[in-house]
């Protein structure tokens, strides 16, 4: 039998989900050490998106800041495994996806901006209350359905942006779509494995086929953050193209893309 989990300073788990990483294995002050610190990838990349915004559109800066808030909330959630901290992780994710939808829809379609903003605000508020109002598996399923549904809409909008960039002979920017999707698919794969096959990969239970935990949820944080950055930068490039803002696509260390206005 696996040894009992140590109890840390935050006490019993009250979140609707407890991930595969053993709790309080490294310090009594952080429930999930690797899952917590890997959340900082979202903080770093969110701030990068907010600061490297050559579009002049404040909505992109707000989107970057919202990703930063998600990272901070994720750190607190994994550090404590408390339900209020879980809401600080999940609710900002819904707000961030709403901001992204506002940017892409108003860029690609002729819509009444104020009316659309009101509709998005009402939808976000409704889903936030719904998500926070339930607990356990029901809450987990409601959040995943809401967030992933909005993510599917964003994927379609990003695909449209990619096509328009390619049609305008900006293949270098259009290729960001496939890079972002590849990172997301890899992130999704490790998330699903970590969530559904934990007893077989945690290096702790008798059924585990691995001698140690690979910390796949932590890798999900890093890879999903990279995928998000590629797609956000592509949407920025698409916005610059439509607004006739000259730009260059550049990379930091050959991995982190950003656009620089000429």
N, C-alpha and C positions, 0 to 999 in steps of 0.2 A: 504493500500500500504506500501511496505517496505521503510524505510527511505533512503535517498540518501547516496551513498558511500562517505566517506570523501576523499579529495584529499591530498596526501602526497607530500613529497619533490621531488619525482621522476616524478610527473605529470601524464599525461595520459598514459594508457596502450598501448604499441605498440607490445607486444608479440602476437603470433598467437593463444594463448589460455590463458584464465584467469580461474583459478581453483575455486573450490566451497567456499573456505575460504573468508570471507568478507575482502576487501582491507583496509589497514590502520586502523584497528579496535583497535589496541593496542598502536601503536606509528606512528607518521608521517614519520619515517625513514625506516620502514619495511612494505612493502605492505602486504605480507602474513606471519604473525608472526610465526605460528606453522609450516607451510610448509617450512619456511626458516630454523628454528632451528632444525627441524627433519632431515634436509639434513646433519647435522653433523654426523649422524650415518654412512653415507658413508665415511666420512673423517676418523673417528675413526677405522672402520673396514678395510678400505683400507690400512691405515698405519699399522694395525695389520698384514695384509696379507704380506705387504712388509717387515716388520721387522722379522716376524716369518717364514722365508724362509730357511729351512734346505737343500734344494735340490742342492744348488750351481748353479742353473740356473738363470741367471740374468733376464730372461724373466718373471719369477714369481714376482720378485721385481718390474719390470716395470709395470706389470699388477696391482699390489697393488697400485702403485703410480698413475696409470691412474684412478683407482676407487676414490682415494683421490681427483684428479682433478675434477671428475664428481661431487663429493660432494660439492666442493667449487663453481663450476659453478652453481649447483642447488641452493645453498644458495643465490648467487647473482641474479639468475633468479627470485626466489620467493620474494626476498627482493625488487626488482625494477619493475618486470613485463615489462622489456624493451627487445626488440628483440635481440640486441647484447648480452645481458646476457643470453637470452634463447639459443643462439648458444653456449655459454660457458658451458651450461648444456648438450645439446643434441649432439653436435659434439664429445666431449670426450667420450660419451657413445658409439658412433660408433667406435672410436679408441680403446676403452677398449675391445669391443667384437672382434675386429680384432686381438688384441694381444692374447686373449683367444683362438681364432681359430688357430692361429699360433702354440701356445703351444700344444694344443691337437692333431692337425693334424700331426705335426712333431714328436710327441711322439708315436702316434698310427700307422702311415703309413710311409713307406719308400718313401719319396719325396725329390726332390731337394730343399733344404732349401732356397737357395738364390733365385731361380726362384719363389718358392711359396711366399716368402716374398715380392718380386716385384709385383706379382699378387695381393696380399692382399693390398699392399700399393696403387696400382692403383685403386682397387675397393673402398678402403676407401676414397681416394681423390675424386673419381667420385661421390660417394654418399654424401660426405660432401659438395661439390659444389652444387649438386642437392638440398640438404636439405636447404642450406643457400640461394639459389637463388630464392626460392619461399616464399610466405607469406600466411597468413590466413589459411583456412581449407586445401588448397592444400599442404602447407608446413607440416601441422600436419599429414596428411595422408601419405605423402611421407616418413617422418621420421619414423612413426610407422611401415610402411610396411618394410622399410630397416632394422630397428633395430630388429623387431620381427622375420623377416625372418632369420637373422643371429643368433638370440637367439634359433630358432628352430634347426638350424644346431648344435649349441653348446649343446643343450639338447640331441640330438642323440649321439654326441661324448662322453658326460658324461655318457650316458647309456652304451656305449661300455666299458668305463673305469670301471663302476660299475660291469659289468659282469666279466671282467678279474680279478678284485679284489676278487670277490666271488669265482671264480674258483681257486684262489690261497689261499683259506682258510683265507682270510682277510675280513670276514663279518663285523667286527666292522667298517672298513673303507668303505666298500660297502654300509652300511646302511646310510652313510652321503647323498647319492643320494636322498633317499626318504625323509629325513628330509629337505633337501634343496628344493625339489619340493613342499613339503607341505607348507613351508613358502612362496614360490613363488605363489602357487595357492591362498593362503589366501590374499597375497598382491595384486594379480591380481583381485580378487573379490572386494576388497575395492576400488581399482582404478576404476573399471568399474562402481561401484555404485556411487562413488563420481563424475565421469565424466558425467554419463548419467541420474542420478536421483537427481541432485543438488536441483532443486526447491522443492523437497519433503523431503529433509533431512537437509536443511541448517539452520533450526530454525529461519529463517528470513522472507521468503515469506509466503503469506497467505496459499499457498497450502502445506506447510511443515507439515509433520505428527510428527516431532520431535520438542521438545521445545528448543533445542540447536544444534549447529553444532558439530558433532562427530570428525571433522578434519580427515576424512578418508584418504585424500591424504598424510597427515603427517604420518599416520600409514603405508601407502604404502612404504614410504621411509625406515622406520625402518624394516618392515618385508621383503622387497625386499633385503635390505642389509644383513640381517641374512641368507636368502636363498642363496645369492651370496657367502657368506663366507663358508657355508657348501659345496657348489659345488667346490669352488676353493681349499679348503682343501682336498677334495676327489681327485681332479686332481693332487694335490701335492703328495698325498699318492700313487696314481697310478704311477706317475713318479718315486718316490722312489722305488717302487716295481720293476719296469722294469730296473732301474739302480742299483739294489741290494744295496740300501742305507737303513740300518736298521733304523726303526723309531718306535715311540710310538704315539698313538692318545690320546690326552688329552683334557680336557675341562676346561674353566674358568667359575666359578659359575654354572657349570653344563649345560651351554647354548652355550658358544662360543668355537667351536672346533679349535684345532691347532695340528700340528704334531711336535714332538721333535725328532731330530736325535739322535740315541744312540751313 
